Amino acid sequence: MTAEPLTADERAELEALRARVAALEAERAEQVGRLQASLAEAQEKVYWLDRWRIDLNALMQKPGAAEFRAAVRVARGVARRAKAAKRKLLG
């Protein structure tokens, strides 16, 4: 049982498939790297919350927590708009 030699079209298709597999593998490696960085950042935040004995769930159930979160959202929006305006003026 011998394999027949590949035609030019088959060789081209095989090379295109190999290139696509290589591109997908590189994309996956990049995604895994981003995932690992995000996980490390989350673990760092949780470590400090645990070390300082802060229970975010209990903290957010206290009166005024919803208002505090709303104020933080507003402050972040103002900061983002200020940064965008600065970039626009300088850029």
trRosetta pair geometry for C-beta under 8 A, 3 or more apart (Angstrom, degrees):
i j d omega theta_ij theta_ji phi_ij phi_ji
6 10 4.2 -133 -167 93 96 121
6 11 4.8 123 119 -58 127 82
6 14 6.9 -35 -155 -7 158 142
7 10 4.6 95 50 7 76 103
7 11 7.0 -140 93 -5 39 87
8 11 5.7 -53 -146 37 31 111
8 12 6.3 32 154 -20 64 106
9 12 5.7 -55 -148 37 30 111
9 13 6.3 29 154 -18 65 107
10 13 5.7 -53 -146 38 31 111
10 14 6.2 34 153 -21 64 107
11 14 5.6 -54 -146 37 30 113
11 15 6.3 29 155 -17 64 106
12 15 5.8 -55 -148 38 30 109
12 16 6.3 31 152 -20 64 107
13 16 5.6 -54 -147 36 32 112
13 17 6.3 33 153 -19 65 105
14 17 5.7 -54 -148 36 30 111
14 18 6.4 31 153 -19 64 105
15 18 5.6 -51 -145 36 33 113
15 19 6.3 34 154 -20 64 104
16 19 5.7 -53 -148 36 31 111
16 20 6.4 32 152 -20 64 105
17 20 5.6 -53 -147 36 32 112
17 21 6.3 34 153 -20 65 104
18 21 5.7 -51 -147 35 32 111
18 22 6.4 33 153 -19 64 105
19 22 5.7 -54 -149 36 32 113
19 23 6.4 32 152 -19 65 105
20 23 5.6 -54 -148 37 32 112
20 24 6.3 32 153 -18 66 106
21 24 5.7 -55 -147 39 31 111
21 25 6.3 33 153 -21 65 106
22 25 5.7 -53 -146 36 30 112
22 26 6.4 30 154 -18 63 105
23 26 5.8 -54 -149 36 31 111
23 27 6.3 33 152 -20 65 106
24 27 5.5 -52 -145 37 33 113
24 28 6.3 33 154 -19 65 105
25 28 5.7 -53 -147 37 31 111
25 29 6.4 34 153 -21 64 104
26 29 5.7 -51 -148 34 32 113
26 30 6.5 34 152 -19 63 104
27 30 5.7 -55 -152 35 31 113
27 31 6.4 32 150 -18 65 105
28 31 5.5 -52 -147 36 34 112
28 32 6.3 35 154 -20 67 104
29 32 5.7 -52 -147 36 31 112
29 33 6.4 35 151 -22 63 105
30 33 5.6 -53 -150 34 31 114
30 34 6.6 30 153 -16 65 103
31 34 5.8 -54 -149 37 33 109
31 35 6.2 35 152 -20 66 107
32 35 5.5 -53 -146 37 32 115
32 36 6.3 33 154 -20 65 105
33 36 5.8 -54 -147 36 29 110
33 37 6.5 29 154 -18 63 105
34 37 5.7 -54 -149 36 32 111
34 38 6.3 32 153 -18 66 106
35 38 5.8 -56 -149 37 30 110
35 39 6.2 31 153 -19 65 108
36 39 5.6 -53 -144 38 31 113
36 40 6.3 34 155 -21 64 104
37 40 5.8 -53 -148 35 30 111
37 41 6.5 31 153 -19 63 105
38 41 5.7 -54 -150 36 32 112
38 42 6.4 30 153 -17 66 106
39 42 5.7 -54 -147 37 32 111
39 43 6.2 33 154 -20 65 106
40 43 5.7 -53 -146 36 31 112
40 44 6.4 36 152 -23 63 104
41 44 5.7 -53 -151 32 31 114
41 45 6.7 29 152 -16 64 104
42 45 5.8 -55 -151 36 34 110
42 46 6.3 30 153 -16 67 107
43 46 5.7 -55 -144 40 32 110
43 47 6.2 42 153 -29 64 103
44 47 5.6 -49 -149 28 29 117
44 48 6.9 20 156 -12 62 103
45 48 6.2 -60 -153 38 31 103
45 49 6.4 30 152 -17 66 108
46 49 5.6 -54 -145 39 34 112
46 50 6.1 33 156 -18 67 106
47 50 5.9 -61 -152 39 26 108
47 51 6.1 25 153 -21 65 110
48 51 5.4 -50 -138 37 35 113
48 52 6.1 20 163 -6 67 109
49 52 6.3 -65 -143 47 25 98
49 54 4.7 -92 -155 64 75 102
49 56 6.6 -34 -151 -32 141 103
50 53 7.3 23 -177 -80 34 39
54 59 6.7 0 -176 -37 88 141
55 58 4.0 40 103 21 118 113
55 59 6.2 159 89 -18 62 88
56 59 5.3 -57 -141 41 33 115
56 60 6.0 28 162 -18 69 109
57 60 6.2 -60 -146 38 24 105
57 61 6.7 23 154 -21 60 108
58 61 5.9 -59 -152 31 33 111
58 62 7.4 47 150 -37 61 94
59 62 6.1 -43 -166 5 37 115
59 65 6.7 136 139 -110 63 127
60 65 4.6 138 -153 176 45 149
60 69 7.6 42 -134 -50 100 126
61 65 6.7 42 17 8 9 156
62 65 5.2 113 63 -42 71 111
64 67 5.2 -58 -158 44 57 114
64 68 5.8 64 144 -28 80 102
65 68 5.5 -53 -147 35 32 115
65 69 6.4 34 154 -19 65 102
66 69 5.8 -51 -149 35 32 111
66 70 6.5 33 151 -19 63 105
67 70 5.6 -52 -149 36 34 113
67 71 6.4 35 152 -20 65 104
68 71 5.7 -54 -149 35 32 112
68 72 6.4 32 152 -19 65 104
69 72 5.6 -53 -149 35 33 112
69 73 6.4 36 151 -21 65 103
70 73 5.6 -51 -150 33 33 113
70 74 6.5 33 151 -18 64 103
71 74 5.7 -52 -149 36 33 112
71 75 6.3 33 152 -18 66 106
72 75 5.6 -54 -146 38 32 112
72 76 6.3 34 154 -20 65 104
73 76 5.8 -54 -147 36 30 111
73 77 6.4 32 153 -20 63 105
74 77 5.7 -55 -151 35 31 113
74 78 6.5 32 152 -18 65 104
75 78 5.7 -52 -149 35 33 111
75 79 6.3 32 153 -18 65 106
76 79 5.6 -55 -147 39 33 112
76 80 6.2 34 154 -21 66 105
77 80 5.7 -53 -146 35 30 111
77 81 6.4 27 157 -16 64 106
78 81 5.9 -57 -148 38 30 108
78 82 6.3 31 153 -21 64 107
79 82 5.6 -54 -147 36 31 113
79 83 6.4 31 155 -18 65 105
80 83 5.8 -54 -148 37 31 110
80 84 6.3 31 153 -19 65 106
81 84 5.6 -52 -145 37 33 112
81 85 6.2 34 155 -20 65 106
82 85 5.8 -54 -147 37 30 111
82 86 6.3 33 152 -21 64 106
83 86 5.6 -53 -148 35 31 113
83 87 6.4 32 154 -19 65 105
84 87 5.7 -53 -149 37 31 111
84 88 6.3 31 152 -20 64 108
85 88 5.6 -55 -147 36 31 113
85 89 6.3 29 155 -17 65 107
86 89 5.9 -58 -148 38 29 108
86 90 6.0 7 161 -1 66 115
87 90 6.2 -68 -138 50 25 97
87 91 5.1 8 171 -11 67 129
88 91 6.2 -55 -115 44 18 102
